[in-house]
């Protein structure tokens, strides 16, 4: 299977969690699966900027990125976090290589401007995806670890939302599955129950119900983009659980018969039958 996995939030904070995730991903890598790991690091970036006396501001969920903040984005995402993950993979005995969207022109972006003229500074919108670099690494049996940065045709570096990076990579790589590892067990319904299965047609009413808020709201919008662009299935699960990847890779990529440790979202109405 070709799978894009995105991690962020508290999963990046401790060395123990990073090592545990490296081992879980390594199990699937040893089984022969091709895995592209994408990471953000917004919480760590906010802490870094605070120490530097730079306030963090968000508009419509996107970080306002000044020139000073962009310097922090590069240092934290492509520097500290990326290399902390590489160190964890090394400790787990898994060969991994750190890259960003800038390397080899993996992700080419243009400045993002809102429909009402919103200006986020150096925040980009992905225009082109070139998977050749990470495909080369995968063919050589490395795990690519991708920081969510991109480059413009004019050489300008851009900060890119990691969820959007994950979707773009999955779409253009034609991944079999897309995985968001989060701090929660999956998507909740209006009663607060975790949904084991969710169909694409069920997302709009769920969003309109008010049951989905915060980071999960942004993720479900990213899920919609992925499904609309023919990613077969998207998985949202709690990265703190040891069984979080079992359902993803079960049955050679088919939907697992057991209850998943999270929510599987597909465009197929057949896949959303209640168990």
C-alpha positions as CSV (number, residue, x, y, z in Angstrom):
1,X,0.0,0.0,0.0
2,X,0.9,3.6,-0.6
3,X,-0.1,5.6,2.5
4,X,0.3,9.2,3.6
5,X,0.3,9.7,7.4
6,X,0.1,13.1,9.0
7,X,1.1,13.6,12.7
8,X,0.9,16.8,14.8
9,X,-0.2,18.2,18.1
10,X,0.8,16.5,21.3
11,X,2.1,13.5,19.4
12,X,5.2,15.5,18.6
13,X,5.9,16.8,22.1
14,X,7.7,14.0,23.9
15,X,10.6,11.8,22.9
16,X,8.6,8.7,24.1
17,X,5.6,9.5,21.8
18,X,7.9,10.1,18.9
19,X,9.7,6.8,19.4
20,X,6.4,4.9,19.9
21,X,5.0,6.3,16.6
22,X,8.3,5.6,14.8
23,X,8.0,1.9,15.9
24,X,4.3,1.7,14.9
25,X,5.1,3.1,11.4
26,X,8.2,1.0,11.2
27,X,6.1,-2.2,11.7
28,X,4.1,-1.3,8.5
29,X,7.3,-0.2,6.7
30,X,8.9,-3.6,7.5
31,X,5.7,-5.3,6.1
32,X,6.5,-3.7,2.7
33,X,4.2,-0.7,2.7
34,X,5.3,2.6,1.3
35,X,4.7,5.4,3.8
36,X,5.2,9.2,3.4
37,X,5.1,10.9,6.8
38,X,4.0,14.5,6.9
39,X,4.2,16.7,10.0
40,X,3.3,20.1,11.2
41,X,4.1,21.5,14.6
42,X,1.9,24.5,15.2
43,X,2.0,24.2,19.0
44,X,5.8,24.0,19.1
45,X,6.0,26.9,16.7
46,X,3.7,29.1,18.9
47,X,5.9,28.3,21.9
48,X,9.1,29.2,19.9
49,X,7.5,32.5,18.6
50,X,6.4,33.4,22.1
51,X,10.0,33.0,23.4
52,X,11.1,35.3,20.5
53,X,8.5,37.9,21.4
54,X,6.3,37.3,18.4
55,X,2.6,37.0,18.9
56,X,0.7,34.3,17.0
57,X,-2.4,35.4,15.1
58,X,-4.8,33.3,13.2
59,X,-7.4,34.2,10.5
60,X,-9.8,31.5,9.4
61,X,-7.7,28.9,11.1
62,X,-4.5,29.9,9.2
63,X,-1.4,31.4,11.0
64,X,-0.5,34.9,10.0
65,X,3.1,34.5,8.9
66,X,5.3,37.6,8.8
67,X,8.9,37.5,7.7
68,X,10.0,37.0,11.4
69,X,7.4,34.3,11.9
70,X,8.5,32.5,8.7
71,X,12.0,32.3,10.0
72,X,10.6,30.5,13.0
73,X,8.5,28.2,10.8
74,X,11.6,27.0,8.9
75,X,13.6,26.5,12.1
76,X,10.9,24.7,14.0
77,X,9.4,22.6,11.2
78,X,12.3,21.7,9.0
79,X,14.8,21.9,11.8
80,X,13.8,20.9,15.3
81,X,10.7,18.8,14.8
82,X,11.9,17.1,11.6
83,X,15.2,16.1,13.1
84,X,13.6,14.9,16.4
85,X,11.4,12.6,14.3
86,X,14.5,11.4,12.4
87,X,16.3,10.6,15.6
88,X,13.3,8.6,16.8
89,X,13.2,6.6,13.6
90,X,17.0,5.9,13.9
91,X,16.5,4.7,17.5
92,X,13.7,2.4,16.2
93,X,16.0,1.0,13.6
94,X,14.1,2.5,10.7
95,X,16.1,4.4,8.0
96,X,14.3,7.8,7.5
97,X,15.2,11.0,5.6
98,X,14.0,14.4,6.4
99,X,12.8,16.7,3.6
100,X,10.5,19.6,3.2
101,X,8.3,20.7,0.3
102,X,11.3,22.9,-0.8
103,X,13.6,20.0,-1.4
104,X,13.6,18.9,-5.0
105,X,10.6,21.3,-5.6
106,X,8.3,18.7,-4.0
107,X,5.7,21.4,-3.3
108,X,5.4,24.6,-5.4
109,X,3.1,27.2,-4.0
110,X,1.9,30.8,-4.6
111,X,0.9,33.4,-2.1
112,X,-2.5,32.6,-0.6
113,X,-5.0,35.4,-0.9
114,X,-8.6,35.1,0.5
115,X,-11.7,35.6,-1.5
116,X,-12.3,38.8,0.4
117,X,-8.7,39.8,0.0
118,X,-7.4,38.3,3.2
119,X,-3.7,38.4,3.5
120,X,-1.9,35.9,5.7
121,X,1.6,37.0,4.8
122,X,3.9,34.2,3.7
123,X,1.2,31.6,3.7
124,X,1.1,29.6,0.5
125,X,-1.4,27.7,-1.6
126,X,0.0,24.6,-3.3
127,X,0.1,24.8,-7.1
128,X,2.2,21.8,-8.0
129,X,3.2,18.6,-6.4
130,X,6.3,16.7,-7.5
131,X,6.5,13.3,-5.8
132,X,9.7,12.2,-7.5
133,X,12.0,12.9,-4.5
134,X,10.0,10.9,-2.0
135,X,9.4,8.2,-4.6
136,X,13.2,7.9,-5.0
137,X,13.6,7.6,-1.3
138,X,10.9,5.0,-1.0
139,X,12.4,2.9,-3.8
140,X,15.6,2.9,-1.8
141,X,13.7,1.7,1.3
142,X,13.8,5.0,3.3
143,X,10.9,6.6,5.1
144,X,10.5,10.2,3.9
145,X,9.6,12.6,6.7
146,X,8.1,15.8,5.1
147,X,7.9,19.2,6.8
148,X,5.0,21.3,5.6
149,X,6.9,24.1,3.7
150,X,6.7,25.0,0.1
151,X,8.6,27.1,-2.4
152,X,7.4,29.6,-5.0
153,X,8.5,29.8,-8.6
154,X,10.3,33.0,-7.5
155,X,12.2,31.2,-4.7
156,X,10.0,32.5,-1.9
157,X,9.5,30.1,1.0
158,X,5.9,29.6,2.2
159,X,4.3,28.2,5.3
160,X,1.6,25.6,4.3
161,X,-1.1,24.2,6.5
162,X,0.0,20.6,7.2
163,X,-3.5,19.1,6.6
164,X,-3.5,20.7,3.1
165,X,0.0,19.4,2.5
166,X,-1.1,15.9,3.4
167,X,-4.1,16.0,1.1
168,X,-2.1,17.4,-1.8
169,X,0.6,14.7,-1.4
170,X,-2.0,11.9,-1.2
171,X,-3.9,13.1,-4.3
172,X,-0.8,13.6,-6.5
173,X,0.9,10.4,-5.3
174,X,-2.4,8.5,-5.9
175,X,-2.1,7.1,-2.4
176,X,-4.3,4.2,-1.4
177,X,-5.1,5.8,2.0
178,X,-4.6,9.0,3.9
179,X,-4.2,8.9,7.7
180,X,-4.6,11.8,10.2
181,X,-3.2,10.8,13.6
182,X,-4.6,13.1,16.2
183,X,-5.2,13.5,19.9
184,X,-8.8,12.1,19.9
185,X,-10.3,8.7,19.0
186,X,-12.0,9.9,15.8
187,X,-15.0,11.9,14.6
188,X,-17.9,12.3,17.0
189,X,-21.6,12.5,16.1
190,X,-24.1,14.9,17.7
191,X,-24.3,12.6,20.8
192,X,-20.6,12.6,21.3
193,X,-20.1,9.0,20.1
194,X,-17.2,8.1,17.9
195,X,-18.2,7.2,14.4
196,X,-16.5,4.0,13.2
197,X,-17.6,4.7,9.5
198,X,-18.4,7.9,7.8
199,X,-19.5,8.4,4.2
200,X,-18.6,11.5,2.2
201,X,-22.3,12.4,1.9
202,X,-22.6,12.5,5.7
203,X,-19.9,15.1,6.2
204,X,-21.9,18.3,5.2
205,X,-24.8,17.6,7.7
206,X,-22.3,16.7,10.4
207,X,-20.4,20.0,9.9
208,X,-23.7,21.9,9.9
209,X,-24.8,20.2,13.1
210,X,-22.2,22.0,15.1
211,X,-20.9,18.6,16.5
212,X,-17.5,19.2,14.9
213,X,-15.3,22.1,16.1
214,X,-11.7,23.2,16.3
215,X,-9.0,21.1,14.7
216,X,-11.4,18.4,13.7
217,X,-13.4,20.9,11.7
218,X,-10.4,21.7,9.6
219,X,-9.5,18.0,9.2
220,X,-13.0,17.1,7.9
221,X,-12.8,19.9,5.3
222,X,-9.4,18.5,4.3
223,X,-11.0,15.0,4.1
224,X,-13.7,16.4,1.8
225,X,-11.0,17.7,-0.5
226,X,-9.2,14.4,-0.5
227,X,-12.3,12.3,-1.3
228,X,-13.4,14.7,-4.0
229,X,-10.0,14.1,-5.7
230,X,-10.3,10.3,-5.7
231,X,-8.4,9.4,-2.5
232,X,-10.2,6.2,-1.8
233,X,-10.3,6.4,2.0
234,X,-9.3,8.6,4.8
235,X,-8.6,7.5,8.4
236,X,-8.8,9.7,11.5
237,X,-7.5,8.1,14.6
238,X,-5.9,8.6,18.0
239,X,-2.1,8.5,17.7
240,X,-1.8,7.7,21.4
241,X,-3.3,4.3,20.8
242,X,-1.1,1.3,20.1
243,X,-3.7,-0.2,17.7
244,X,-4.2,3.0,15.7
245,X,-2.7,1.7,12.4
246,X,-4.0,-1.8,12.5
247,X,-7.3,-1.1,10.7
248,X,-5.5,1.1,8.2
249,X,-3.3,-1.6,6.8
250,X,-5.7,-4.6,7.4
251,X,-6.8,-6.8,4.6
252,X,-4.3,-5.3,2.1
253,X,-6.0,-2.0,2.1
254,X,-9.6,-3.0,2.2
255,X,-11.9,-1.9,5.0
256,X,-11.2,-3.9,8.1
257,X,-14.0,-6.1,9.4
258,X,-13.2,-5.2,13.0
259,X,-14.1,-1.9,14.7
260,X,-11.3,0.5,13.8
261,X,-9.4,2.5,16.4
262,X,-10.8,5.7,14.9
263,X,-13.0,6.8,12.0
264,X,-12.7,5.6,8.4
265,X,-14.2,8.0,5.9
266,X,-14.9,6.9,2.3
267,X,-16.7,8.1,-0.7
268,X,-18.5,4.8,-1.1
269,X,-21.9,4.6,0.5
270,X,-21.4,0.8,0.9
271,X,-18.6,1.4,3.4
272,X,-20.7,3.4,5.8
273,X,-23.1,0.6,6.8
274,X,-23.4,0.4,10.6
275,X,-21.9,-2.6,12.2
